[in-house]
Amino acid sequence: MPVTPFHLGPGFLVKETISKFFSFRIFLLTQFIIDFEALYFILLNQFPLHRIMHTFLGSSFVAVFCVILGRPICVAITKRWNSMFDRIESFRVKEIEITRTSAVVAALFGCYTHVLLDAIMHSDVIPFYPFMTGNPFLHIVNHETLHKFCIYTGLFGFTLYSIGRIRNEKVKNRLRKFLKIIVVLAGIAVLGLILIMYLIFGRGHSSFDDGPFIGEEYTRKVTGVPSSGLRLNDGLYLEVYNRTDEETPIMVLRDNEGEVKWAKLLTVSNVENFQNASVARVQLMSFNVDYTGY
């Protein structure tokens, strides 16, 4: 996702659906810890931005940290916050006990949904690393749909929150029960849709990140227009394809006959340097390959 707040929508909805078994404060902590990694590399101007914490394995360690140390951290932050707004009641946060169960559920949900949502959007996320290269979830839905999903789940969660403020207990309980059933059914439908989209479209993306010059044939069609390239001394060509309909350019290795041997989604999008061959040279620096730019 482009910014952390978009991740909060699904968490807010789950919080209002199973409030006794979900700590929203622990959920928030997981989001900021994981996205601190991307912020760190943005400030250093180093790529890829999404690394070990944006994998299911790496985020599992974040979840363990939040379960063990997240509770005292959240309690301390809450007390500090309330002391700052001692005279403003509307700004104060209710100090609810964070049970171990609510911490575990929130930490696991927060970490794994964060990785999944980012994997759908960002080409540099390798969710199953180190067990599997590539990103099978990349672009299984478009960015607009992904953003709408996060916004709508947040609005639905706010609706449940507002219903909880109704004083008529009978009406409130009926509405909440009805909406929770809808949430559960919608959740099952979304998970089913993601699975179907993965089975139909997702597997093809895994070959994008098979690694540099492994010699395997790349059979998927490469779209876009080659904007720059390098002529390698062994008769191969390395080219950068800019695409107007998708945000991420592709680096392609082909032979003299135009057959694509290897391709990789570039990790940075919409950067002016992609208009020339400099980005390809940077990629080649670590491979010690002789080349001629064109």
C-alpha positions in Angstrom: 0.0 0.0 0.0 1.2 3.6 -0.6 0.8 4.7 3.0 0.2 2.9 6.3 -3.3 4.3 7.1 -4.8 2.3 4.2 -3.9 -0.9 6.1 -6.1 0.2 9.1 -9.4 -0.3 7.4 -9.5 -4.1 7.6 -8.2 -4.0 11.1 -10.8 -1.6 12.3 -13.6 -3.8 10.8 -12.2 -6.9 12.5 -11.9 -5.0 15.8 -15.6 -4.1 15.7 -16.6 -7.6 14.6 -14.7 -9.6 17.3 -13.7 -6.8 19.8 -13.1 -9.2 22.7 -10.5 -11.2 20.8 -8.7 -8.4 18.9 -6.5 -5.6 20.2 -6.6 -2.6 17.9 -3.6 -1.1 19.7 -1.5 -4.2 19.0 -2.7 -4.2 15.4 -1.6 -0.5 15.0 1.8 -1.4 16.4 2.4 -4.1 13.8 1.5 -1.7 11.0 4.0 0.9 12.1 6.8 -1.5 12.8 6.5 -3.2 9.4 6.3 0.0 7.5 9.2 1.5 9.4 11.3 -0.7 7.2 10.0 0.9 4.0 10.4 4.4 5.5 14.0 3.6 6.5 15.0 2.7 3.0 13.1 5.6 1.5 15.1 8.0 3.6 18.3 6.2 2.6 17.2 6.2 -1.1 18.0 2.5 -1.3 16.0 -0.1 -3.1 14.1 -2.4 -2.8 12.0 -0.7 -0.1 10.2 -3.8 1.1 12.5 -6.4 2.4 12.5 -9.0 5.2 9.7 -7.5 7.3 7.5 -7.6 4.2 7.7 -11.4 4.1 5.4 -13.8 5.9 8.5 -15.2 7.7 9.9 -11.8 8.7 6.5 -10.5 9.8 6.1 -13.5 12.0 9.0 -12.3 14.1 7.3 -8.9 14.3 4.1 -10.6 15.5 6.1 -12.5 18.2 7.7 -9.2 19.3 4.3 -7.5 19.5 2.7 -10.3 21.5 5.6 -10.4 24.0 6.5 -6.7 24.3 3.6 -5.0 22.6 1.3 -5.1 25.6 3.5 -3.2 28.0 4.5 -0.8 25.1 0.8 -0.1 24.3 -0.1 0.3 28.0 2.7 2.8 28.5 1.8 4.8 25.3 -1.9 4.9 26.4 -1.0 6.2 29.8 1.3 8.8 28.4 -1.3 9.9 25.9 -4.0 10.2 28.6 -1.7 12.2 30.8 -1.2 14.7 28.0 -4.9 15.2 27.6 -5.9 14.9 31.3 -8.3 17.9 31.0 -9.8 17.0 27.6 -12.0 14.0 28.1 -12.8 13.5 24.4 -9.2 13.0 23.6 -8.6 10.4 26.3 -8.3 6.7 25.3 -10.0 4.1 27.4 -7.5 1.9 29.1 -8.8 -1.6 28.2 -6.8 -4.6 29.3 -5.0 -6.4 26.4 -5.4 -10.1 26.9 -2.9 -12.6 25.4 -5.5 -13.9 23.0 -6.4 -10.5 21.7 -2.7 -9.7 21.3 -2.0 -12.9 19.4 -5.0 -12.5 17.0 -4.3 -8.9 16.3 -0.5 -9.4 15.8 -1.0 -12.3 13.4 -3.8 -10.6 11.5 -1.9 -7.3 11.3 1.3 -8.8 10.1 0.0 -11.2 7.5 -2.6 -8.9 6.0 0.0 -6.2 5.7 2.3 -8.5 3.7 -0.6 -9.7 1.6 -1.9 -6.2 0.7 1.6 -4.9 -0.1 2.4 -8.0 -2.1 -0.6 -7.3 -4.3 0.6 -3.8 -5.0 4.4 -3.7 -4.9 6.7 -5.7 -7.2 9.6 -5.7 -4.8 7.7 -7.7 -2.1 8.7 -11.4 -2.0 6.1 -12.7 0.5 7.3 -16.3 0.7 11.1 -15.5 0.9 13.3 -17.5 1.5 11.2 -20.5 0.6 10.0 -19.2 -2.7 11.1 -16.4 -5.0 8.7 -14.1 -6.9 5.4 -12.6 -6.0 2.4 -14.7 -6.8 -0.1 -12.1 -5.5 1.3 -9.2 -7.6 -1.6 -7.3 -9.4 -4.2 -10.0 -8.9 -6.5 -7.0 -8.4 -5.8 -3.4 -9.6 -4.7 -0.6 -7.4 -8.0 1.1 -7.4 -9.9 -2.0 -6.3 -7.3 -2.5 -3.5 -7.7 1.0 -2.2 -11.5 0.8 -2.3 -11.3 -2.5 -0.3 -9.3 -0.9 2.4 -11.5 2.3 2.5 -14.8 0.4 2.5 -13.8 -2.0 5.2 -12.8 1.0 7.3 -16.2 2.6 6.7 -18.0 -0.7 7.5 -16.0 -0.9 10.7 -17.0 2.7 11.6 -20.6 1.8 10.9 -20.4 -1.1 13.5 -18.7 1.3 15.9 -21.5 3.9 15.5 -24.2 1.2 16.0 -22.4 0.3 19.3 -23.3 3.8 20.5 -27.1 3.2 20.1 -28.7 3.2 23.6 -31.5 0.8 22.7 -29.8 -2.5 23.5 -32.4 -4.6 21.6 -32.0 -2.6 18.4 -28.3 -2.4 18.8 -27.7 -6.1 19.3 -29.9 -7.0 16.3 -28.1 -4.6 14.0 -24.7 -5.7 15.1 -25.5 -9.3 14.7 -26.9 -8.7 11.2 -23.8 -6.8 10.1 -21.4 -9.3 11.7 -23.0 -12.0 9.6 -22.5 -9.9 6.5 -18.9 -9.3 7.5 -18.2 -13.0 7.9 -19.8 -13.8 4.5 -18.0 -11.0 2.8 -14.7 -12.1 4.3 -15.2 -15.7 3.0 -16.1 -14.3 -0.4 -13.0 -12.0 -0.5 -10.7 -14.9 0.5 -12.3 -17.1 -2.1 -11.9 -14.4 -4.7 -8.2 -13.9 -3.8 -7.6 -17.7 -4.1 -9.4 -17.9 -7.4 -7.5 -14.9 -8.8 -4.2 -16.4 -7.6 -4.9 -19.7 -9.3 -5.9 -18.0 -12.5 -3.5 -15.1 -12.8 -1.1 -15.1 -9.9 1.3 -18.0 -10.8 2.5 -16.3 -13.9 4.1 -13.5 -12.0 6.5 -15.8 -10.1 8.9 -16.1 -13.1 9.5 -12.3 -13.0 11.9 -12.7 -10.1 13.7 -15.9 -10.9 17.0 -14.2 -10.6 19.6 -12.6 -12.9 20.6 -14.5 -16.0 19.6 -18.0 -14.8 19.2 -19.2 -18.4 15.6 -20.2 -18.1 13.2 -19.3 -21.0 10.6 -16.7 -20.2 7.4 -17.6 -22.0 5.1 -14.8 -20.9 4.5 -11.9 -23.3 6.4 -8.8 -22.3 4.3 -5.6 -22.9 5.6 -2.1 -23.3 8.1 -0.2 -25.4 11.9 -0.6 -25.0 13.2 2.8 -24.0 16.9 1.9 -23.5 19.1 -1.0 -23.3 22.6 -2.6 -23.2 24.3 -4.8 -25.8 26.1 -7.5 -23.9 29.3 -9.0 -25.3 27.9 -12.5 -25.5 25.3 -11.6 -28.0 22.5 -10.8 -25.6 20.5 -7.6 -25.1 19.3 -6.2 -21.8 16.5 -3.7 -22.3 14.2 -1.6 -20.1 10.5 -1.6 -21.2 8.4 1.3 -20.1 4.7 0.6 -19.8 1.9 3.2 -19.7 -0.8 0.9 -18.5 1.1 -0.4 -15.5 3.3 1.4 -13.1 6.3 -0.9 -13.0 8.8 -1.1 -15.9 10.3 -4.5 -16.9 13.9 -5.4 -17.5 14.3 -7.9 -20.3 17.2 -10.1 -21.4 16.8 -11.3 -25.0 18.9 -12.9 -27.7 19.7 -11.7 -31.3 16.5 -13.3 -32.5 14.3 -11.4 -30.0 13.6 -14.4 -27.8 13.1 -13.4 -24.2 15.4 -15.4 -21.9 14.7 -13.7 -18.6 12.6 -10.8 -17.3 12.2 -9.0 -14.1 9.8 -6.3 -12.7 11.9 -3.3 -11.7 11.5 -2.3 -8.0 11.0 1.4 -8.5 8.3 3.0 -10.6 7.7 6.4 -12.1 11.3 7.5 -11.8 12.8 9.7 -14.4 16.0 7.7 -14.6 14.1 4.8 -16.2 14.1 6.9 -19.4 17.8 6.1 -20.1 20.1 3.1 -19.7 21.5 4.1 -16.3 19.2 1.9 -14.4 20.2 -1.1 -16.4 23.9 -0.3 -15.7 23.2 -0.1 -12.0 21.6 -3.5 -12.1 24.6 -4.9 -14.0 27.2 -3.5 -11.6 27.0 -6.5 -9.2 27.1 -9.1 -12.0 30.5 -7.9 -13.5 29.1 -8.2 -17.0 30.7 -6.4 -20.0 28.3 -4.3 -21.9 27.9 -1.5 -24.4 25.1 1.0 -23.9 22.7 2.1 -26.7 
